[in-house]
Amino acid sequence: MLLYTSFAVDVFHVLVGVLKTLAPFNYYAGWIVACFSLEDQLLITLMKLRLN
């Protein structure tokens, strides 16, 4: 996890916990994410920010 996001696993789980308290999210144009979990969405976002 550290390689892809620069966060330790424990920090990642804390971020997921914080985001779960803020759910549900209002996505653009009422779009609903059905194929990715919240953890996967966060991981993909952090990987994109880190590696791009």
The first five atom37 places (N, CA, C, CB, O) and aatype in JSON, in Angstrom:
{
  "aatype": [12, 10, 10, 18, 16, 15, 13, 0, 19, 3, 19, 13, 8, 19, 10, 19, 7, 19, 10, 11, 16, 10, 0, 14, 13, 2, 18, 18, 0, 7, 17, 9, 19, 0, 4, 13, 15, 10, 6, 3, 5, 10, 10, 9, 16, 10, 12, 11, 10, 1, 10, 2],
  "atom_mask": [
    [1, 1, 1, 1, 1],
    [1, 1, 1, 1, 1],
    [1, 1, 1, 1, 1],
    [1, 1, 1, 1, 1],
    [1, 1, 1, 1, 1],
    [1, 1, 1, 1, 1],
    [1, 1, 1, 1, 1],
    [1, 1, 1, 1, 1],
    [1, 1, 1, 1, 1],
    [1, 1, 1, 1, 1],
    [1, 1, 1, 1, 1],
    [1, 1, 1, 1, 1],
    [1, 1, 1, 1, 1],
    [1, 1, 1, 1, 1],
    [1, 1, 1, 1, 1],
    [1, 1, 1, 1, 1],
    [1, 1, 1, 0, 1],
    [1, 1, 1, 1, 1],
    [1, 1, 1, 1, 1],
    [1, 1, 1, 1, 1],
    [1, 1, 1, 1, 1],
    [1, 1, 1, 1, 1],
    [1, 1, 1, 1, 1],
    [1, 1, 1, 1, 1],
    [1, 1, 1, 1, 1],
    [1, 1, 1, 1, 1],
    [1, 1, 1, 1, 1],
    [1, 1, 1, 1, 1],
    [1, 1, 1, 1, 1],
    [1, 1, 1, 0, 1],
    [1, 1, 1, 1, 1],
    [1, 1, 1, 1, 1],
    [1, 1, 1, 1, 1],
    [1, 1, 1, 1, 1],
    [1, 1, 1, 1, 1],
    [1, 1, 1, 1, 1],
    [1, 1, 1, 1, 1],
    [1, 1, 1, 1, 1],
    [1, 1, 1, 1, 1],
    [1, 1, 1, 1, 1],
    [1, 1, 1, 1, 1],
    [1, 1, 1, 1, 1],
    [1, 1, 1, 1, 1],
    [1, 1, 1, 1, 1],
    [1, 1, 1, 1, 1],
    [1, 1, 1, 1, 1],
    [1, 1, 1, 1, 1],
    [1, 1, 1, 1, 1],
    [1, 1, 1, 1, 1],
    [1, 1, 1, 1, 1],
    [1, 1, 1, 1, 1],
    [1, 1, 1, 1, 1]
  ],
  "atom_positions": [
    [[0.83, -1.19, 0.0], [0.0, 0.0, 0.0], [0.87, 1.25, 0.0], [-0.94, 0.0, 1.2], [0.56, 2.23, -0.67]],
    [[1.94, 1.2, 0.74], [2.83, 2.36, 0.87], [3.42, 2.75, -0.48], [3.94, 2.07, 1.86], [3.6, 3.94, -0.76]],
    [[3.72, 1.77, -1.31], [4.32, 2.03, -2.61], [3.37, 2.79, -3.53], [4.75, 0.72, -3.27], [3.79, 3.69, -4.26]],
    [[2.1, 2.44, -3.5], [1.14, 3.02, -4.43], [0.52, 4.32, -3.95], [0.06, 2.04, -4.7], [0.16, 5.17, -4.76]],
    [[0.37, 4.49, -2.64], [-0.36, 5.65, -2.14], [0.45, 6.57, -1.24], [-1.57, 5.19, -1.39], [0.02, 7.68, -0.95]],
    [[1.59, 6.14, -0.79], [2.45, 6.82, 0.18], [1.82, 6.88, 1.57], [2.77, 8.23, -0.31], [2.29, 7.64, 2.42]],
    [[0.78, 6.1, 1.8], [0.15, 5.97, 3.12], [0.33, 4.55, 3.62], [-1.35, 6.34, 3.06], [0.28, 3.59, 2.85]],
    [[0.55, 4.42, 4.92], [0.6, 3.09, 5.52], [-0.81, 2.49, 5.53], [1.18, 3.15, 6.97], [-1.8, 3.21, 5.39]],
    [[-0.89, 1.18, 5.7], [-2.18, 0.5, 5.68], [-3.11, 1.02, 6.78], [-1.98, -1.02, 5.83], [-4.31, 1.18, 6.56]],
    [[-2.56, 1.27, 7.96], [-3.38, 1.77, 9.06], [-3.97, 3.14, 8.74], [-2.54, 1.86, 10.34], [-5.14, 3.4, 9.05]],
    [[-3.2, 4.0, 8.13], [-3.68, 5.33, 7.76], [-4.76, 5.21, 6.69], [-2.51, 6.23, 7.26], [-5.75, 5.94, 6.71]],
    [[-4.56, 4.3, 5.76], [-5.55, 4.08, 4.71], [-6.88, 3.64, 5.33], [-5.05, 3.02, 3.71], [-7.94, 4.13, 4.92]],
    [[-6.84, 2.74, 6.29], [-8.06, 2.27, 6.93], [-8.73, 3.39, 7.74], [-7.76, 1.08, 7.85], [-9.96, 3.43, 7.83]],
    [[-7.96, 4.27, 8.32], [-8.54, 5.43, 9.01], [-9.24, 6.34, 8.01], [-7.44, 6.22, 9.78], [-10.34, 6.82, 8.28]],
    [[-8.63, 6.58, 6.86], [-9.26, 7.4, 5.83], [-10.55, 6.77, 5.33], [-8.3, 7.6, 4.65], [-11.55, 7.46, 5.12]],
    [[-10.55, 5.46, 5.16], [-11.77, 4.76, 4.74], [-12.85, 4.92, 5.8], [-11.48, 3.26, 4.48], [-14.01, 5.15, 5.47]],
    [[-12.48, 4.8, 7.06], [-13.44, 4.98, 8.14], [-14.05, 6.37, 8.16], [0.0, 0.0, 0.0], [-15.25, 6.53, 8.39]],
    [[-13.23, 7.37, 7.93], [-13.72, 8.75, 7.88], [-14.67, 8.93, 6.7], [-12.55, 9.75, 7.78], [-15.72, 9.57, 6.83]],
    [[-14.31, 8.38, 5.56], [-15.18, 8.51, 4.39], [-16.5, 7.77, 4.57], [-14.47, 7.98, 3.15], [-17.53, 8.22, 4.07]],
    [[-16.48, 6.65, 5.28], [-17.72, 5.91, 5.51], [-18.69, 6.7, 6.39], [-17.43, 4.56, 6.16], [-19.9, 6.55, 6.27]],
    [[-18.15, 7.55, 7.26], [-19.04, 8.39, 8.07], [-19.66, 9.5, 7.24], [-18.28, 8.98, 9.25], [-20.71, 10.03, 7.61]],
    [[-19.04, 9.86, 6.13], [-19.55, 10.92, 5.26], [-20.47, 10.4, 4.16], [-18.4, 11.66, 4.63], [-21.12, 11.2, 3.48]],
    [[-20.54, 9.09, 3.98], [-21.34, 8.48, 2.92], [-22.82, 8.65, 3.23], [-20.98, 6.98, 2.75], [-23.16, 8.78, 4.41]],
    [[-23.69, 8.67, 2.27], [-23.51, 8.48, 0.83], [-23.08, 9.77, 0.15], [-24.8, 7.96, 0.2], [-23.35, 10.88, 0.63]],
    [[-22.41, 9.61, -0.96], [-21.87, 10.74, -1.71], [-22.78, 11.1, -2.87], [-20.46, 10.44, -2.21], [-23.46, 10.24, -3.43]],
    [[-22.8, 12.37, -3.22], [-23.53, 12.83, -4.39], [-22.53, 13.0, -5.52], [-24.3, 14.17, -4.1], [-21.75, 13.95, -5.54]],
    [[-22.57, 12.08, -6.46], [-21.67, 12.14, -7.6], [-22.26, 13.02, -8.69], [-21.39, 10.74, -8.14], [-23.44, 13.37, -8.66]],
    [[-21.43, 13.37, -9.64], [-21.81, 14.26, -10.74], [-23.0, 13.68, -11.51], [-20.62, 14.49, -11.69], [-22.99, 12.5, -11.85]],
    [[-23.99, 14.48, -11.77], [-25.17, 14.14, -12.56], [-25.94, 12.95, -11.99], [-24.77, 13.84, -13.99], [-26.58, 12.21, -12.74]],
    [[-25.88, 12.75, -10.66], [-26.63, 11.68, -10.04], [-26.1, 10.29, -10.29], [0.0, 0.0, 0.0], [-26.8, 9.3, -10.08]],
    [[-24.86, 10.2, -10.74], [-24.25, 8.92, -11.08], [-24.04, 8.09, -9.82], [-22.91, 9.12, -11.81], [-23.66, 8.63, -8.79]],
    [[-24.29, 6.79, -9.9], [-24.13, 5.89, -8.76], [-23.03, 4.88, -9.09], [-25.46, 5.16, -8.42], [-23.09, 4.22, -10.13]],
    [[-22.05, 4.77, -8.23], [-20.96, 3.81, -8.41], [-21.44, 2.46, -7.89], [-19.65, 4.27, -7.68], [-21.7, 2.31, -6.69]],
    [[-21.55, 1.49, -8.78], [-22.05, 0.17, -8.39], [-20.98, -0.91, -8.45], [-23.21, -0.22, -9.26], [-21.13, -1.95, -7.81]],
    [[-19.92, -0.68, -9.2], [-18.95, -1.76, -9.41], [-17.7, -1.63, -8.55], [-18.56, -1.8, -10.86], [-16.88, -2.55, -8.54]],
    [[-17.51, -0.53, -7.84], [-16.33, -0.36, -6.98], [-16.77, -0.05, -5.55], [-15.42, 0.77, -7.53], [-17.69, 0.74, -5.32]],
    [[-16.1, -0.67, -4.61], [-16.37, -0.35, -3.2], [-15.73, 0.99, -2.86], [-15.83, -1.47, -2.27], [-14.95, 1.54, -3.63]],
    [[-16.09, 1.51, -1.7], [-15.51, 2.77, -1.25], [-14.0, 2.66, -1.1], [-16.15, 3.21, 0.07], [-13.27, 3.59, -1.43]],
    [[-13.53, 1.51, -0.59], [-12.1, 1.28, -0.44], [-11.39, 1.32, -1.78], [-11.84, -0.05, 0.26], [-10.31, 1.91, -1.91]],
    [[-12.0, 0.67, -2.79], [-11.4, 0.66, -4.12], [-11.39, 2.05, -4.74], [-12.14, -0.31, -5.03], [-10.41, 2.42, -5.4]],
    [[-12.45, 2.8, -4.55], [-12.5, 4.16, -5.08], [-11.41, 5.03, -4.48], [-13.87, 4.78, -4.83], [-10.75, 5.79, -5.18]],
    [[-11.22, 4.91, -3.16], [-10.17, 5.69, -2.5], [-8.8, 5.25, -2.97], [-10.27, 5.54, -0.97], [-7.94, 6.09, -3.24]],
    [[-8.58, 3.94, -3.07], [-7.28, 3.43, -3.53], [-6.97, 3.91, -4.94], [-7.27, 1.9, -3.48], [-5.85, 4.35, -5.2]],
    [[-7.92, 3.84, -5.83], [-7.71, 4.28, -7.21], [-7.4, 5.78, -7.25], [-8.96, 3.97, -8.08], [-6.51, 6.21, -7.98]],
    [[-8.13, 6.57, -6.46], [-7.89, 8.01, -6.43], [-6.51, 8.34, -5.9], [-8.95, 8.7, -5.57], [-5.8, 9.16, -6.48]],
    [[-6.11, 7.69, -4.8], [-4.78, 7.95, -4.23], [-3.66, 7.46, -5.15], [-4.66, 7.28, -2.87], [-2.62, 8.11, -5.24]],
    [[-3.88, 6.34, -5.82], [-2.87, 5.85, -6.78], [-2.72, 6.82, -7.93], [-3.25, 4.45, -7.31], [-1.61, 7.1, -8.38]],
    [[-3.83, 7.34, -8.41], [-3.8, 8.3, -9.51], [-3.04, 9.56, -9.1], [-5.23, 8.66, -9.97], [-2.22, 10.08, -9.86]],
    [[-3.3, 10.05, -7.9], [-2.6, 11.25, -7.42], [-1.12, 10.99, -7.2], [-3.23, 11.73, -6.13], [-0.3, 11.87, -7.47]],
    [[-0.76, 9.81, -6.73], [0.63, 9.49, -6.42], [1.45, 9.2, -7.68], [0.7, 8.29, -5.49], [2.59, 9.66, -7.8]],
    [[0.88, 8.45, -8.62], [1.64, 7.95, -9.75], [1.5, 8.78, -11.02], [1.23, 6.55, -10.04], [2.22, 8.53, -11.99]],
    [[0.63, 9.73, -11.03], [0.41, 10.49, -12.26], [1.29, 11.72, -12.3], [-1.04, 10.89, -12.39], [1.24, 12.48, -13.26]]
  ]
}
